[in-house]
Amino acid sequence: MLKRLGLFLLTNLLVVVTVGLILNIVLPLLGIQPQGVWALAVFCGVFGMTGAFISLALSRWTAKRVYNIQLIDSKTMDHNLRALYDMVARLAKRAGLPETPEVGIYDSPDPNAFATGPSKSKSLVAFSSGLLRSMESSEVEAVAAHEITHISSGDMVTMTLLTGIANALVMFLSRLVAQVIDSFFRDEDGDGGLGFFGYIMVVMLLDTFFMLLASIPLAAFSRYREYRADAGSAKLTSPGSMINALRSLGKMMDIPTQKDSFAMSKINSSRRVSLFATHPSLEDRIARLSKA
């Protein structure tokens, strides 16, 4: 199941586990121990939200290095790449963005594109070489409009908030349940229980379990925002252009896609639709656009 969500869930799990080590090992060694349910909730909330927003703040920097993205601008010598930048700039202005996003390309046969960044004025739109080679200019424009809509709708920030809340709940529930289990195995004198290392192992197992459950509503929101971005693209360009772009993606579904931490940000996923799917099926997306 973790593979279906790529490294996105793995990243969040690592955040949760890291915070768990801080709460259960580092803080006690420093003589700091959260007391009571409310204290635990505050600690988990602070650490959960902090980890999510740190990931968001570093998202552009991370994407550029993970994909070895080549940035382009209005002074780029290559005519086709300069035209791509100008297209994104026009769409950004039409969508009311305060700044034109950074525009980049990366080498990959996977026909995809994604947007990331901490705010509407500090964002990045990246296109794979596979997408640029396989699509008509009107289809590329529709894909660009889809990504611009993600930025103008604040989807990255909203997803970060939801992720932070999920992280906090996962950490809180894991420790609360572990404390209940520990108390169950103690006798009337308070002896027994899980022990120090047993408690940590139980917490980590519960972190993994609750993170999988938390991924269900996160994936549901991701599917919802894909529908919304498709509708935004249809308004910025035309429904027909977005439908054609989705059909082109459908024809190339047999091309292996890269599983990574930006899977949720991409315009398309070849994974089968399920509770854990970050994208709706292309058929459903086309059907919704056709009814618009």
C-alpha positions as CSV (number, residue, x, y, z in Angstrom):
1,M,0.0,0.0,0.0
2,L,2.9,2.3,0.7
3,K,4.1,1.9,-2.9
4,R,0.7,3.1,-4.1
5,L,1.3,6.4,-2.4
6,G,5.0,6.5,-3.3
7,L,7.4,8.1,-1.0
8,F,4.9,10.7,0.1
9,L,3.6,8.4,2.9
10,L,7.1,7.1,3.6
11,T,8.3,10.7,4.2
12,N,5.4,11.4,6.6
13,L,6.1,8.1,8.4
14,L,9.7,9.1,8.8
15,V,8.6,12.4,10.3
16,V,6.3,10.7,12.7
17,V,9.0,8.1,13.7
18,T,11.6,10.9,14.2
19,V,9.2,12.9,16.4
20,G,8.5,9.6,18.3
21,L,12.2,9.2,19.0
22,I,12.3,12.8,20.2
23,L,9.3,12.4,22.4
24,N,10.2,9.0,23.8
25,I,14.0,9.2,24.1
26,V,15.5,12.6,23.6
27,L,13.1,14.6,25.8
28,P,13.1,12.1,28.7
29,L,16.9,12.2,28.6
30,L,16.7,16.0,29.0
31,G,14.3,15.6,31.8
32,I,11.3,16.8,29.8
33,Q,8.3,14.6,29.9
34,P,4.8,15.6,28.6
35,Q,2.3,15.0,31.4
36,G,-1.3,14.3,30.7
37,V,-3.4,14.0,27.6
38,W,-3.4,17.7,26.8
39,A,0.3,18.0,27.1
40,L,0.8,15.1,24.7
41,A,-1.7,16.6,22.3
42,V,0.2,19.9,22.2
43,F,3.5,18.2,21.7
44,C,2.2,16.1,18.9
45,G,0.4,19.0,17.3
46,V,3.5,21.2,17.3
47,F,5.8,18.6,15.9
48,G,3.3,17.2,13.4
49,M,2.5,20.6,11.9
50,T,6.2,21.7,12.0
51,G,7.3,18.7,10.0
52,A,4.7,19.2,7.4
53,F,5.4,22.8,6.8
54,I,9.2,22.2,6.7
55,S,8.5,19.8,3.9
56,L,6.4,22.4,2.1
57,A,9.1,25.1,2.6
58,L,11.7,22.9,1.0
59,S,9.5,21.5,-1.7
60,R,10.8,23.6,-4.6
61,W,14.4,23.1,-3.6
62,T,13.8,19.3,-3.2
63,A,12.0,19.0,-6.5
64,K,14.8,20.8,-8.4
65,R,17.4,18.4,-7.1
66,V,15.4,15.2,-7.1
67,Y,14.5,15.7,-10.8
68,N,17.6,17.7,-11.9
69,I,15.2,20.3,-13.2
70,Q,16.4,22.8,-15.8
71,L,14.8,26.2,-15.2
72,I,13.8,28.3,-18.2
73,D,12.7,31.9,-18.5
74,S,11.9,34.6,-21.1
75,K,15.6,34.8,-22.0
76,T,16.1,31.1,-22.7
77,M,17.7,30.7,-26.1
78,D,15.7,27.7,-27.2
79,H,12.6,29.0,-29.0
80,N,10.3,26.1,-28.0
81,L,11.3,26.3,-24.3
82,R,10.9,30.1,-24.3
83,A,7.4,29.7,-25.8
84,L,6.6,27.2,-23.0
85,Y,7.7,29.8,-20.4
86,D,5.6,32.5,-22.1
87,M,2.6,30.2,-22.1
88,V,2.9,29.6,-18.3
89,A,3.4,33.3,-17.7
90,R,0.2,34.1,-19.7
91,L,-1.8,31.5,-17.8
92,A,-0.4,32.7,-14.4
93,K,-1.5,36.2,-15.2
94,R,-4.9,35.0,-16.4
95,A,-5.3,33.0,-13.1
96,G,-4.4,36.1,-11.0
97,L,-1.2,34.8,-9.6
98,P,1.0,37.5,-8.0
99,E,4.1,36.1,-9.7
100,T,4.9,33.8,-12.6
101,P,6.0,30.5,-11.2
102,E,9.4,29.1,-11.9
103,V,9.2,27.0,-15.0
104,G,11.3,23.9,-15.5
105,I,11.8,20.7,-17.5
106,Y,13.2,17.4,-16.5
107,D,14.3,14.4,-18.4
108,S,11.9,11.5,-18.1
109,P,9.9,9.3,-20.5
110,D,7.0,9.5,-17.9
111,P,4.5,12.0,-19.6
112,N,3.8,14.1,-16.6
113,A,3.9,17.5,-15.0
114,F,3.6,18.9,-11.4
115,A,3.4,22.0,-9.4
116,T,4.9,22.6,-6.0
117,G,6.0,25.4,-3.7
118,P,5.2,27.1,-0.4
119,S,3.0,29.9,-1.7
120,K,1.3,31.4,-4.8
121,S,4.3,33.8,-5.2
122,K,6.9,31.1,-4.7
123,S,6.0,28.1,-6.8
124,L,7.3,25.9,-9.5
125,V,5.7,24.2,-12.5
126,A,7.8,21.4,-14.1
127,F,7.2,19.4,-17.2
128,S,8.7,16.1,-18.2
129,S,10.5,15.7,-21.6
130,G,8.2,12.8,-22.3
131,L,5.1,15.0,-22.0
132,L,6.5,17.8,-24.1
133,R,7.5,15.3,-26.9
134,S,4.1,13.5,-26.9
135,M,1.6,16.3,-26.7
136,E,0.3,19.0,-29.0
137,S,0.8,22.6,-27.9
138,S,-2.9,23.0,-27.0
139,E,-2.7,19.9,-24.8
140,V,0.5,21.1,-23.1
141,E,-1.2,24.4,-22.4
142,A,-4.2,22.6,-20.8
143,V,-1.7,20.7,-18.6
144,A,0.0,23.9,-17.7
145,A,-3.4,25.5,-16.8
146,H,-4.1,22.4,-14.6
147,E,-1.0,23.0,-12.7
148,I,-1.5,26.7,-12.5
149,T,-5.0,26.0,-11.0
150,H,-3.3,23.9,-8.3
151,I,-1.2,27.0,-7.4
152,S,-4.0,29.5,-7.6
153,S,-6.3,27.3,-5.4
154,G,-3.6,27.0,-2.8
155,D,-3.7,23.2,-3.0
156,M,-0.1,22.7,-1.8
157,V,-0.8,24.7,1.4
158,T,-4.1,22.9,2.0
159,M,-2.6,19.5,1.6
160,T,0.2,20.5,4.0
161,L,-2.3,21.6,6.6
162,L,-4.2,18.3,6.2
163,T,-0.9,16.3,6.3
164,G,0.1,18.2,9.5
165,I,-3.2,17.4,11.1
166,A,-2.9,13.8,10.1
167,N,0.7,13.6,11.4
168,A,-0.4,15.1,14.8
169,L,-3.4,12.7,15.1
170,V,-1.3,9.7,14.2
171,M,1.4,10.5,16.8
172,F,-1.2,11.3,19.5
173,L,-3.4,8.2,19.0
174,S,-0.4,5.9,18.7
175,R,1.0,7.1,22.1
176,L,-2.4,7.1,23.7
177,V,-3.2,3.6,22.6
178,A,0.3,2.4,23.6
179,Q,-0.2,3.9,27.1
180,V,-3.5,2.0,27.4
181,I,-1.8,-1.2,26.4
182,D,1.0,-0.6,28.8
183,S,-1.4,0.0,31.6
184,F,-3.3,-3.2,30.7
185,F,-0.2,-5.3,31.3
186,R,0.7,-3.7,34.6
187,D,-0.4,-5.3,37.9
188,E,-2.0,-3.6,40.9
189,D,1.4,-2.4,42.1
190,G,2.2,-0.8,38.7
191,D,4.9,-3.4,37.8
192,G,5.2,-5.1,34.4
193,G,3.9,-3.3,31.4
194,L,5.6,-3.1,28.0
195,G,8.9,-1.8,29.2
196,F,10.9,1.0,27.6
197,F,11.8,-0.7,24.3
198,G,8.5,-2.6,24.1
199,Y,6.6,0.7,24.4
200,I,8.7,2.3,21.6
201,M,8.1,-0.8,19.3
202,V,4.4,-0.7,19.9
203,V,4.3,3.0,19.2
204,M,6.1,2.6,15.9
205,L,3.8,-0.2,14.8
206,L,0.8,1.9,15.7
207,D,2.4,4.9,13.8
208,T,2.5,2.8,10.7
209,F,-1.0,1.5,11.1
210,F,-2.6,4.9,11.8
211,M,-0.6,6.5,9.0
212,L,-2.1,4.1,6.5
213,L,-5.6,4.9,7.8
214,A,-4.8,8.7,7.6
215,S,-3.7,8.3,4.0
216,I,-7.3,7.5,3.0
217,P,-8.8,11.0,3.6
218,L,-5.6,12.5,2.3
219,A,-5.9,10.6,-0.9
220,A,-9.6,11.5,-1.2
221,F,-8.8,15.2,-1.0
222,S,-6.0,14.7,-3.6
223,R,-8.6,13.1,-6.0
224,Y,-11.0,16.0,-5.3
225,R,-8.4,18.6,-6.1
226,E,-7.6,16.8,-9.4
227,Y,-11.2,17.3,-10.5
228,R,-11.0,20.9,-9.4
229,A,-7.8,21.5,-11.3
230,D,-9.2,20.0,-14.4
231,A,-12.2,22.3,-14.2
232,G,-9.8,25.3,-13.7
233,S,-7.9,24.3,-16.7
234,A,-11.1,24.1,-18.8
235,K,-11.8,27.7,-17.7
236,L,-8.3,29.0,-18.5
237,T,-8.1,27.2,-21.8
238,S,-11.1,25.1,-23.0
239,P,-12.8,21.8,-21.9
240,G,-11.8,20.2,-25.2
241,S,-8.1,21.0,-24.7
242,M,-8.1,19.4,-21.3
243,I,-10.1,16.4,-22.5
244,N,-7.6,15.9,-25.3
245,A,-4.7,16.2,-22.9
246,L,-6.2,13.5,-20.6
247,R,-6.9,11.2,-23.6
248,S,-3.2,11.6,-24.7
249,L,-2.2,10.6,-21.2
250,G,-4.5,7.6,-21.4
251,K,-2.7,6.4,-24.6
252,M,0.6,6.5,-22.8
253,M,-0.4,4.7,-19.6
254,D,1.8,1.8,-20.4
255,I,4.9,3.9,-19.9
256,P,6.4,3.1,-16.4
257,T,5.9,6.0,-14.0
258,Q,8.4,7.1,-11.4
259,K,7.3,6.5,-7.8
260,D,8.5,9.4,-5.7
261,S,7.5,11.9,-3.1
262,F,5.9,14.2,-5.7
263,A,3.4,11.5,-6.9
264,M,0.5,13.4,-5.4
265,S,1.6,16.6,-7.2
266,K,1.6,15.1,-10.7
267,I,-1.2,15.4,-13.2
268,N,-1.5,11.7,-13.7
269,S,-1.0,8.4,-12.0
270,S,-1.1,5.0,-13.6
271,R,-2.1,3.3,-10.3
272,R,-5.5,1.6,-10.1
273,V,-8.2,3.7,-8.4
274,S,-8.7,2.7,-4.8
275,L,-9.1,4.3,-1.4
276,F,-5.4,5.0,-1.5
277,A,-5.3,6.4,-5.0
278,T,-4.2,10.0,-5.3
279,H,-5.8,10.5,-8.7
280,P,-9.2,9.6,-10.1
281,S,-9.3,7.5,-13.2
282,L,-8.8,9.4,-16.5
283,E,-12.2,8.1,-17.7
284,D,-14.0,9.8,-14.7
285,R,-12.1,13.0,-15.2
286,I,-13.0,13.1,-18.9
287,A,-16.6,12.3,-18.1
288,R,-16.8,15.2,-15.6
289,L,-15.3,17.6,-18.1
290,S,-17.7,16.4,-20.9
291,K,-20.7,17.3,-18.7
292,A,-19.4,20.8,-17.8
